């Protein structure tokens, strides 16, 4: 299992044993961390797509989950926001319409004067 490790870690038994054990710990941990990072990437792409239409991510998700009958998960929404912007706009508009959040318009940024 240590084949491919560098320096003495691949042929000195004691060092290789410790390195393989540590590598297995990292592999176990990172199989779970990978799911978190992928979900985070989905949320980032949805947030970017939704902000173009004048709604924040938190308002959009809350409205979609509790005030509409649209059942799309984050993976599908992220794919739509990247690959199908017109379809994503239709989903956002439908969520705005059903949840009655069309009055939230994209505000101009507030510039603090110095």
N, CA, C and O atoms as CSV, one atom per row, in Angstrom:
chain,resi,resn,atom,element,x,y,z
A,1,UNK,N,N,0.815,-1.210,0.000
A,1,UNK,CA,C,0.000,0.000,0.000
A,1,UNK,C,C,0.854,1.267,0.000
A,1,UNK,O,O,0.340,2.353,-0.271
A,2,UNK,N,N,2.139,1.146,0.297
A,2,UNK,CA,C,3.008,2.318,0.336
A,2,UNK,C,C,3.708,2.558,-0.997
A,2,UNK,O,O,4.540,3.459,-1.103
A,3,UNK,N,N,3.387,1.777,-1.996
A,3,UNK,CA,C,4.014,1.952,-3.298
A,3,UNK,C,C,3.584,3.294,-3.888
A,3,UNK,O,O,2.386,3.541,-4.025
A,4,UNK,N,N,4.506,4.143,-4.231
A,4,UNK,CA,C,4.177,5.466,-4.719
A,4,UNK,C,C,4.470,6.546,-3.707
A,4,UNK,O,O,4.456,7.730,-4.042
A,5,UNK,N,N,4.741,6.152,-2.449
A,5,UNK,CA,C,5.165,7.142,-1.477
A,5,UNK,C,C,6.602,7.533,-1.792
A,5,UNK,O,O,7.301,6.801,-2.493
A,6,UNK,N,N,7.054,8.681,-1.284
A,6,UNK,CA,C,8.385,9.174,-1.600
A,6,UNK,C,C,9.396,8.830,-0.508
A,6,UNK,O,O,9.045,8.560,0.640
A,7,UNK,N,N,10.635,8.850,-0.907
A,7,UNK,CA,C,11.785,8.670,-0.018
A,7,UNK,C,C,11.708,7.339,0.715
A,7,UNK,O,O,11.411,6.316,0.099
A,8,UNK,N,N,11.970,7.334,2.023
A,8,UNK,CA,C,12.018,6.069,2.750
A,8,UNK,C,C,10.639,5.546,3.090
A,8,UNK,O,O,10.515,4.420,3.572
A,9,UNK,N,N,9.596,6.332,2.854
A,9,UNK,CA,C,8.247,5.922,3.249
A,9,UNK,C,C,7.729,4.762,2.422
A,9,UNK,O,O,6.727,4.148,2.787
A,10,UNK,N,N,8.392,4.445,1.308
A,10,UNK,CA,C,7.880,3.335,0.511
A,10,UNK,C,C,8.678,2.050,0.675
A,10,UNK,O,O,8.252,1.001,0.192
A,11,UNK,N,N,9.828,2.106,1.349
A,11,UNK,CA,C,10.582,0.853,1.463
A,11,UNK,C,C,11.113,0.562,2.872
A,11,UNK,O,O,11.613,-0.540,3.097
A,12,UNK,N,N,11.030,1.476,3.813
A,12,UNK,CA,C,11.398,1.194,5.202
A,12,UNK,C,C,10.104,0.823,5.924
A,12,UNK,O,O,9.181,1.633,6.020
A,13,UNK,N,N,10.047,-0.398,6.425
A,13,UNK,CA,C,8.778,-0.959,6.886
A,13,UNK,C,C,8.121,-0.132,7.979
A,13,UNK,O,O,6.922,0.136,7.903
A,14,UNK,N,N,8.869,0.277,8.988
A,14,UNK,CA,C,8.284,1.014,10.113
A,14,UNK,C,C,7.709,2.346,9.670
A,14,UNK,O,O,6.605,2.715,10.071
A,15,UNK,N,N,8.447,3.061,8.848
A,15,UNK,CA,C,7.970,4.360,8.367
A,15,UNK,C,C,6.786,4.155,7.427
A,15,UNK,O,O,5.794,4.881,7.497
A,16,UNK,N,N,6.900,3.156,6.544
A,16,UNK,CA,C,5.814,2.888,5.596
A,16,UNK,C,C,4.529,2.518,6.335
A,16,UNK,O,O,3.441,2.930,5.932
A,17,UNK,N,N,4.649,1.758,7.395
A,17,UNK,CA,C,3.476,1.351,8.166
A,17,UNK,C,C,2.756,2.565,8.739
A,17,UNK,O,O,1.533,2.670,8.643
A,18,UNK,N,N,3.522,3.487,9.339
A,18,UNK,CA,C,2.915,4.697,9.897
A,18,UNK,C,C,2.303,5.574,8.811
A,18,UNK,O,O,1.214,6.120,8.992
A,19,UNK,N,N,2.995,5.711,7.689
A,19,UNK,CA,C,2.488,6.559,6.600
A,19,UNK,C,C,1.214,5.982,5.982
A,19,UNK,O,O,0.289,6.728,5.661
A,20,UNK,N,N,1.161,4.675,5.817
A,20,UNK,CA,C,-0.037,4.039,5.258
A,20,UNK,C,C,-1.206,4.205,6.220
A,20,UNK,O,O,-2.325,4.491,5.795
A,21,UNK,N,N,-0.957,4.032,7.498
A,21,UNK,CA,C,-2.020,4.194,8.488
A,21,UNK,C,C,-2.571,5.621,8.459
A,21,UNK,O,O,-3.785,5.822,8.492
A,22,UNK,N,N,-1.671,6.617,8.396
A,22,UNK,CA,C,-2.093,8.009,8.351
A,22,UNK,C,C,-2.839,8.309,7.044
A,22,UNK,O,O,-3.814,9.060,7.044
A,23,UNK,N,N,-2.384,7.727,5.944
A,23,UNK,CA,C,-3.049,7.931,4.656
A,23,UNK,C,C,-4.476,7.372,4.684
A,23,UNK,O,O,-5.392,7.968,4.118
A,24,UNK,N,N,-4.655,6.233,5.341
A,24,UNK,CA,C,-5.997,5.670,5.450
A,24,UNK,C,C,-6.901,6.538,6.313
A,24,UNK,O,O,-8.097,6.646,6.044
A,25,UNK,N,N,-6.339,7.160,7.351
A,25,UNK,CA,C,-7.130,8.086,8.167
A,25,UNK,C,C,-7.578,9.285,7.341
A,25,UNK,O,O,-8.735,9.699,7.421
A,26,UNK,N,N,-6.667,9.844,6.548
A,26,UNK,CA,C,-7.016,10.978,5.697
A,26,UNK,C,C,-8.067,10.593,4.663
A,26,UNK,O,O,-8.985,11.363,4.383
A,27,UNK,N,N,-7.926,9.399,4.101
A,27,UNK,CA,C,-8.879,8.956,3.075
A,27,UNK,C,C,-10.273,8.800,3.671
A,27,UNK,O,O,-11.262,9.177,3.042
A,28,UNK,N,N,-10.358,8.252,4.872
A,28,UNK,CA,C,-11.649,8.079,5.539
A,28,UNK,C,C,-12.282,9.436,5.815
A,28,UNK,O,O,-13.464,9.651,5.546
A,29,UNK,N,N,-11.473,10.356,6.360
A,29,UNK,CA,C,-11.989,11.682,6.686
A,29,UNK,C,C,-12.413,12.437,5.425
A,29,UNK,O,O,-13.475,13.060,5.404
A,30,UNK,N,N,-11.603,12.387,4.394
A,30,UNK,CA,C,-11.854,13.208,3.211
A,30,UNK,C,C,-12.982,12.682,2.336
A,30,UNK,O,O,-13.496,13.419,1.494
A,31,UNK,N,N,-13.376,11.442,2.512
A,31,UNK,CA,C,-14.575,10.976,1.803
A,31,UNK,C,C,-15.798,11.715,2.309
A,31,UNK,O,O,-16.754,11.912,1.558
A,32,UNK,N,N,-15.788,12.127,3.565
A,32,UNK,CA,C,-16.897,12.899,4.103
A,32,UNK,C,C,-16.756,14.388,3.799
A,32,UNK,O,O,-17.750,15.068,3.543
A,33,UNK,N,N,-15.535,14.889,3.828
A,33,UNK,CA,C,-15.287,16.305,3.561
A,33,UNK,C,C,-15.622,16.638,2.104
A,33,UNK,O,O,-16.067,17.746,1.804
A,34,UNK,N,N,-15.409,15.684,1.211
A,34,UNK,CA,C,-15.693,15.908,-0.214
A,34,UNK,C,C,-17.155,16.270,-0.426
A,34,UNK,O,O,-17.467,17.135,-1.244
A,35,UNK,N,N,-18.039,15.628,0.292
A,35,UNK,CA,C,-19.465,15.925,0.158
A,35,UNK,C,C,-19.763,17.354,0.594
A,35,UNK,O,O,-20.599,18.029,-0.006
A,36,UNK,N,N,-19.077,17.816,1.643
A,36,UNK,CA,C,-19.282,19.186,2.119
A,36,UNK,C,C,-18.793,20.201,1.105
A,36,UNK,O,O,-19.458,21.208,0.857
A,37,UNK,N,N,-17.631,19.941,0.515
A,37,UNK,CA,C,-17.067,20.911,-0.411
A,37,UNK,C,C,-17.881,20.981,-1.699
A,37,UNK,O,O,-18.018,22.054,-2.287
A,38,UNK,N,N,-18.417,19.857,-2.136
A,38,UNK,CA,C,-19.253,19.866,-3.334
A,38,UNK,C,C,-20.536,20.628,-3.075
A,38,UNK,O,O,-20.980,21.396,-3.928
A,39,UNK,N,N,-21.140,20.430,-1.913
A,39,UNK,CA,C,-22.356,21.173,-1.566
A,39,UNK,C,C,-22.061,22.667,-1.476
A,39,UNK,O,O,-22.875,23.486,-1.901
A,40,UNK,N,N,-20.912,23.022,-0.931
A,40,UNK,CA,C,-20.520,24.429,-0.843
A,40,UNK,C,C,-20.372,25.035,-2.237
A,40,UNK,O,O,-20.766,26.181,-2.458
A,41,UNK,N,N,-19.812,24.281,-3.173
A,41,UNK,CA,C,-19.672,24.783,-4.547
A,41,UNK,C,C,-21.038,24.984,-5.187
A,41,UNK,O,O,-21.249,25.961,-5.905
A,42,UNK,N,N,-21.973,24.059,-4.930
A,42,UNK,CA,C,-23.333,24.234,-5.452
A,42,UNK,C,C,-23.951,25.512,-4.915
A,42,UNK,O,O,-24.572,26.268,-5.662
A,43,UNK,N,N,-23.782,25.756,-3.618
A,43,UNK,CA,C,-24.372,26.936,-2.996
A,43,UNK,C,C,-23.772,28.210,-3.577
A,43,UNK,O,O,-24.485,29.191,-3.791
A,44,UNK,N,N,-22.462,28.202,-3.833
A,44,UNK,CA,C,-21.824,29.378,-4.425
A,44,UNK,C,C,-22.390,29.673,-5.812
A,44,UNK,O,O,-22.668,30.829,-6.130
A,45,UNK,N,N,-22.562,28.658,-6.628
A,45,UNK,CA,C,-23.062,28.912,-7.984
A,45,UNK,C,C,-24.531,29.326,-7.971
A,45,UNK,O,O,-24.943,30.155,-8.782
A,46,UNK,N,N,-25.319,28.765,-7.070
A,46,UNK,CA,C,-26.725,29.183,-6.961
A,46,UNK,C,C,-26.794,30.633,-6.481
A,46,UNK,O,O,-27.583,31.423,-7.000
A,47,UNK,N,N,-25.974,30.981,-5.498
A,47,UNK,CA,C,-25.964,32.331,-4.969
A,47,UNK,C,C,-25.608,33.337,-6.058
A,47,UNK,O,O,-26.239,34.388,-6.168
A,48,UNK,N,N,-24.607,33.017,-6.855
A,48,UNK,CA,C,-24.218,33.927,-7.932
A,48,UNK,C,C,-25.340,34.080,-8.950
A,48,UNK,O,O,-25.598,35.183,-9.432
A,49,UNK,N,N,-26.002,32.985,-9.276
A,49,UNK,CA,C,-27.087,33.048,-10.247
A,49,UNK,C,C,-28.304,33.780,-9.736
A,49,UNK,O,O,-28.951,34.509,-10.488
A,50,UNK,N,N,-28.628,33.598,-8.467
A,50,UNK,CA,C,-29.822,34.213,-7.898
A,50,UNK,C,C,-29.618,35.714,-7.699
A,50,UNK,O,O,-30.548,36.499,-7.881
A,51,UNK,N,N,-28.412,36.107,-7.328
A,51,UNK,CA,C,-28.145,37.535,-7.111
A,51,UNK,C,C,-28.253,38.333,-8.406
A,51,UNK,O,O,-28.527,39.533,-8.366
A,52,UNK,N,N,-28.044,37.695,-9.543
A,52,UNK,CA,C,-28.235,38.380,-10.822
A,52,UNK,C,C,-29.697,38.765,-11.023
A,52,UNK,O,O,-30.004,39.690,-11.775
A,53,UNK,N,N,-30.591,38.055,-10.353
A,53,UNK,CA,C,-32.018,38.309,-10.498
A,53,UNK,C,C,-32.599,39.064,-9.307
A,53,UNK,O,O,-33.818,39.167,-9.174
A,54,UNK,N,N,-31.735,39.592,-8.441
A,54,UNK,CA,C,-32.179,40.488,-7.398
A,54,UNK,C,C,-32.653,39.849,-6.108
A,54,UNK,O,O,-33.380,40.493,-5.351
A,55,UNK,N,N,-32.277,38.623,-5.827
A,55,UNK,CA,C,-32.690,37.952,-4.596
A,55,UNK,C,C,-31.440,37.360,-3.959
A,55,UNK,O,O,-30.517,36.938,-4.657
A,56,UNK,N,N,-31.416,37.333,-2.641
A,56,UNK,CA,C,-30.295,36.678,-1.980
A,56,UNK,C,C,-30.543,35.171,-1.925
A,56,UNK,O,O,-31.671,34.704,-2.082
A,57,UNK,N,N,-29.469,34.430,-1.701
A,57,UNK,CA,C,-29.566,32.975,-1.665
A,57,UNK,C,C,-30.489,32.511,-0.543
A,57,UNK,O,O,-31.315,31.621,-0.744
A,58,UNK,N,N,-30.352,33.106,0.625
A,58,UNK,CA,C,-31.135,32.647,1.770
A,58,UNK,C,C,-32.630,32.888,1.548
A,58,UNK,O,O,-33.448,32.029,1.876
A,59,UNK,N,N,-32.993,34.048,0.995
A,59,UNK,CA,C,-34.401,34.315,0.700
A,59,UNK,C,C,-34.939,33.353,-0.347
A,59,UNK,O,O,-36.063,32.860,-0.249
A,60,UNK,N,N,-34.106,33.098,-1.355
A,60,UNK,CA,C,-34.529,32.208,-2.442
A,60,UNK,C,C,-34.788,30.799,-1.932
A,60,UNK,O,O,-35.833,30.219,-2.226
A,61,UNK,N,N,-33.862,30.245,-1.179
A,61,UNK,CA,C,-34.005,28.876,-0.677
A,61,UNK,C,C,-35.168,28.778,0.301
A,61,UNK,O,O,-35.937,27.817,0.263
A,62,UNK,N,N,-35.299,29.771,1.177
A,62,UNK,CA,C,-36.414,29.757,2.120
A,62,UNK,C,C,-37.743,29.810,1.374
A,62,UNK,O,O,-38.665,29.056,1.684
A,63,UNK,N,N,-37.839,30.700,0.395
A,63,UNK,CA,C,-39.079,30.821,-0.369
A,63,UNK,C,C,-39.364,29.547,-1.144
A,63,UNK,O,O,-40.511,29.105,-1.214
A,64,UNK,N,N,-38.339,28.960,-1.722
A,64,UNK,CA,C,-38.549,27.757,-2.522
A,64,UNK,C,C,-38.967,26.576,-1.648
A,64,UNK,O,O,-39.803,25.773,-2.061
A,65,UNK,N,N,-38.407,26.462,-0.467
A,65,UNK,CA,C,-38.721,25.320,0.397
A,65,UNK,C,C,-40.058,25.447,1.105
A,65,UNK,O,O,-40.758,24.451,1.288
A,66,UNK,N,N,-40.425,26.668,1.509
A,66,UNK,CA,C,-41.591,26.818,2.370
A,66,UNK,C,C,-42.790,27.493,1.721
A,66,UNK,O,O,-43.901,27.383,2.239
A,67,UNK,N,N,-42.600,28.183,0.611
A,67,UNK,CA,C,-43.702,28.946,0.042
A,67,UNK,C,C,-44.069,28.545,-1.384
A,67,UNK,O,O,-44.966,29.146,-1.976
A,68,UNK,N,N,-43.407,27.557,-1.936
A,68,UNK,CA,C,-43.720,27.130,-3.296
A,68,UNK,C,C,-43.857,25.617,-3.341
A,68,UNK,O,O,-43.563,24.918,-2.371
A,69,UNK,N,N,-44.307,25.133,-4.478
A,69,UNK,CA,C,-44.405,23.690,-4.670
A,69,UNK,C,C,-43.292,23.180,-5.580
A,69,UNK,O,O,-43.417,22.098,-6.153
A,70,UNK,N,N,-42.213,23.935,-5.722
A,70,UNK,CA,C,-41.073,23.539,-6.550
A,70,UNK,C,C,-40.131,22.706,-5.698
A,70,UNK,O,O,-39.716,23.127,-4.618
A,71,UNK,N,N,-39.800,21.531,-6.189
A,71,UNK,CA,C,-38.912,20.644,-5.452
A,71,UNK,C,C,-37.689,20.320,-6.290
A,71,UNK,O,O,-37.637,19.289,-6.960
A,72,UNK,N,N,-36.710,21.205,-6.247
A,72,UNK,CA,C,-35.431,20.985,-6.913
A,72,UNK,C,C,-34.341,21.033,-5.853
A,72,UNK,O,O,-34.379,21.872,-4.952
A,73,UNK,N,N,-33.372,20.136,-5.961
A,73,UNK,CA,C,-32.295,20.163,-4.979
A,73,UNK,C,C,-31.175,21.093,-5.449
A,73,UNK,O,O,-31.206,21.611,-6.565
A,74,UNK,N,N,-30.209,21.288,-4.593
A,74,UNK,CA,C,-29.142,22.237,-4.883
A,74,UNK,C,C,-28.291,21.806,-6.064
A,74,UNK,O,O,-27.794,22.653,-6.806
A,75,UNK,N,N,-28.117,20.523,-6.249
A,75,UNK,CA,C,-27.318,20.034,-7.372
A,75,UNK,C,C,-27.954,20.432,-8.695
A,75,UNK,O,O,-27.267,20.914,-9.596
A,76,UNK,N,N,-29.247,20.236,-8.817
A,76,UNK,CA,C,-29.965,20.576,-10.040
A,76,UNK,C,C,-29.974,22.084,-10.245
A,76,UNK,O,O,-29.757,22.558,-11.360
A,77,UNK,N,N,-30.221,22.844,-9.182
A,77,UNK,CA,C,-30.236,24.305,-9.293
A,77,UNK,C,C,-28.877,24.846,-9.714
A,77,UNK,O,O,-28.803,25.769,-10.526
A,78,UNK,N,N,-27.802,24.284,-9.173
A,78,UNK,CA,C,-26.462,24.731,-9.551
A,78,UNK,C,C,-26.185,24.428,-11.017
A,78,UNK,O,O,-25.601,25.250,-11.724
A,79,UNK,N,N,-26.597,23.265,-11.470
A,79,UNK,CA,C,-26.425,22.931,-12.880
A,79,UNK,C,C,-27.204,23.854,-13.793
A,79,UNK,O,O,-26.716,24.261,-14.847
A,80,UNK,N,N,-28.420,24.184,-13.381
A,80,UNK,CA,C,-29.229,25.118,-14.166
A,80,UNK,C,C,-28.598,26.502,-14.206
A,80,UNK,O,O,-28.573,27.143,-15.257
A,81,UNK,N,N,-28.092,26.963,-13.080
A,81,UNK,CA,C,-27.539,28.318,-13.040
A,81,UNK,C,C,-26.301,28.446,-13.917
A,81,UNK,O,O,-26.033,29.520,-14.455
A,82,UNK,N,N,-25.548,27.368,-14.066
A,82,UNK,CA,C,-24.334,27.417,-14.873
A,82,UNK,C,C,-24.627,27.127,-16.343
A,82,UNK,O,O,-24.184,27.866,-17.222
A,83,UNK,N,N,-25.376,26.047,-16.613
A,83,UNK,CA,C,-25.539,25.581,-17.984
A,83,UNK,C,C,-26.780,26.132,-18.677
A,83,UNK,O,O,-26.771,26.306,-19.896
A,84,UNK,N,N,-27.832,26.405,-17.943
A,84,UNK,CA,C,-29.102,26.842,-18.533
A,84,UNK,C,C,-29.592,28.122,-17.856
A,84,UNK,O,O,-30.517,28.061,-17.047
A,85,UNK,N,N,-29.004,29.272,-18.160
A,85,UNK,CA,C,-29.400,30.491,-17.440
A,85,UNK,C,C,-30.850,30.902,-17.683
A,85,UNK,O,O,-31.474,31.474,-16.790
A,86,UNK,N,N,-31.404,30.627,-18.865
A,86,UNK,CA,C,-32.798,31.006,-19.122
A,86,UNK,C,C,-33.762,30.120,-18.327
A,86,UNK,O,O,-34.770,30.603,-17.811
A,87,UNK,N,N,-33.459,28.852,-18.231
A,87,UNK,CA,C,-34.283,27.955,-17.413
A,87,UNK,C,C,-34.178,28.326,-15.934
A,87,UNK,O,O,-35.165,28.278,-15.199
A,88,UNK,N,N,-32.979,28.692,-15.512
A,88,UNK,CA,C,-32.788,29.101,-14.121
A,88,UNK,C,C,-33.566,30.378,-13.838
A,88,UNK,O,O,-34.160,30.518,-12.768
A,89,UNK,N,N,-33.568,31.309,-14.784
A,89,UNK,CA,C,-34.333,32.535,-14.617
A,89,UNK,C,C,-35.820,32.229,-14.485
A,89,UNK,O,O,-36.521,32.867,-13.700
A,90,UNK,N,N,-36.304,31.248,-15.256
A,90,UNK,CA,C,-37.710,30.860,-15.158
A,90,UNK,C,C,-38.018,30.300,-13.773
A,90,UNK,O,O,-39.072,30.593,-13.208
A,91,UNK,N,N,-37.123,29.509,-13.227
A,91,UNK,CA,C,-37.319,28.961,-11.882
A,91,UNK,C,C,-37.326,30.094,-10.849
A,91,UNK,O,O,-38.183,30.128,-9.965
A,92,UNK,N,N,-36.376,31.013,-10.966
A,92,UNK,CA,C,-36.307,32.129,-10.019
A,92,UNK,C,C,-37.569,32.986,-10.114
A,92,UNK,O,O,-38.124,33.389,-9.092
A,93,UNK,N,N,-38.017,33.263,-11.323
A,93,UNK,CA,C,-39.228,34.065,-11.493
A,93,UNK,C,C,-40.451,33.364,-10.908
A,93,UNK,O,O,-41.308,34.006,-10.302
A,94,UNK,N,N,-40.530,32.051,-11.090
A,94,UNK,CA,C,-41.660,31.299,-10.536
A,94,UNK,C,C,-41.628,31.308,-9.004
A,94,UNK,O,O,-42.668,31.440,-8.360
A,95,UNK,N,N,-40.437,31.169,-8.427
A,95,UNK,CA,C,-40.318,31.228,-6.971
A,95,UNK,C,C,-40.710,32.616,-6.476
A,95,UNK,O,O,-41.421,32.746,-5.479
A,96,UNK,N,N,-40.247,33.651,-7.173
A,96,UNK,CA,C,-40.627,35.018,-6.789
A,96,UNK,C,C,-42.143,35.202,-6.853
A,96,UNK,O,O,-42.740,35.807,-5.963
A,97,UNK,N,N,-42.752,34.681,-7.902
A,97,UNK,CA,C,-44.194,34.848,-8.088
A,97,UNK,C,C,-44.981,34.092,-7.021
A,97,UNK,O,O,-45.888,34.651,-6.403
A,98,UNK,N,N,-44.635,32.818,-6.802
A,98,UNK,CA,C,-45.389,32.014,-5.845
A,98,UNK,C,C,-45.175,32.479,-4.407
A,98,UNK,O,O,-46.095,32.413,-3.592
A,99,UNK,N,N,-43.972,32.947,-4.090
A,99,UNK,CA,C,-43.690,33.364,-2.720
A,99,UNK,C,C,-43.962,34.841,-2.497
A,99,UNK,O,O,-43.840,35.341,-1.378
A,100,UNK,N,N,-44.332,35.539,-3.563
A,100,UNK,CA,C,-44.631,36.975,-3.478
A,100,UNK,C,C,-43.446,37.775,-2.941
A,100,UNK,O,O,-43.600,38.625,-2.063
A,101,UNK,N,N,-42.260,37.487,-3.483
A,101,UNK,CA,C,-41.080,38.254,-3.084
A,101,UNK,C,C,-40.590,39.133,-4.224
A,101,UNK,O,O,-39.419,39.509,-4.271
A,102,UNK,N,N,-41.488,39.457,-5.138
A,102,UNK,CA,C,-41.076,40.269,-6.275
A,102,UNK,C,C,-40.786,41.704,-5.877
A,102,UNK,O,O,-40.191,42.451,-6.654
A,103,UNK,N,N,-41.198,42.108,-4.668
A,103,UNK,CA,C,-40.938,43.476,-4.248
A,103,UNK,C,C,-39.501,43.674,-3.785
A,103,UNK,O,O,-39.079,44.811,-3.573
A,104,UNK,N,N,-38.739,42.590,-3.622
A,104,UNK,CA,C,-37.336,42.722,-3.260
A,104,UNK,C,C,-36.537,42.947,-4.536
A,104,UNK,O,O,-36.256,42.004,-5.276
A,105,UNK,N,N,-36.185,44.159,-4.781
A,105,UNK,CA,C,-35.444,44.501,-5.979
A,105,UNK,C,C,-33.971,44.594,-5.593
A,105,UNK,O,O,-33.628,44.848,-4.438
A,106,UNK,N,N,-33.130,44.387,-6.564
A,106,UNK,CA,C,-31.711,44.499,-6.308
A,106,UNK,C,C,-31.384,45.949,-5.970
A,106,UNK,O,O,-31.592,46.849,-6.784
A,107,UNK,N,N,-30.876,46.162,-4.774
A,107,UNK,CA,C,-30.564,47.510,-4.336
A,107,UNK,C,C,-29.197,47.934,-4.829
A,107,UNK,O,O,-28.313,47.109,-5.061
A,108,UNK,N,N,-29.045,49.221,-4.984
A,108,UNK,CA,C,-27.740,49.751,-5.339
A,108,UNK,C,C,-26.848,49.681,-4.098
A,108,UNK,O,O,-27.329,49.864,-2.980
A,109,UNK,N,N,-25.567,49.422,-4.285
A,109,UNK,CA,C,-24.677,49.334,-3.115
A,109,UNK,C,C,-24.541,50.671,-2.430
A,109,UNK,O,O,-24.508,51.720,-3.074
A,110,UNK,N,N,-24.464,50.619,-1.123
A,110,UNK,CA,C,-24.315,51.816,-0.333
A,110,UNK,C,C,-22.826,52.134,-0.244
A,110,UNK,O,O,-22.026,51.304,0.188
A,111,UNK,N,N,-22.475,53.325,-0.650
A,111,UNK,CA,C,-21.068,53.727,-0.625
A,111,UNK,C,C,-20.860,54.637,0.574
A,111,UNK,O,O,-21.461,55.707,0.674
A,112,UNK,N,N,-20.012,54.200,1.467
A,112,UNK,CA,C,-19.741,54.992,2.664
A,112,UNK,C,C,-18.824,56.154,2.286
A,112,UNK,O,O,-17.793,55.963,1.642
A,113,UNK,N,N,-19.210,57.337,2.691
A,113,UNK,CA,C,-18.405,58.508,2.382
A,113,UNK,C,C,-17.391,58.716,3.484
A,113,UNK,O,O,-17.680,58.569,4.672
A,114,UNK,N,N,-16.209,59.059,3.055
A,114,UNK,CA,C,-15.129,59.244,4.029
A,114,UNK,C,C,-14.851,60.696,4.252
A,114,UNK,O,O,-13.971,61.041,5.042
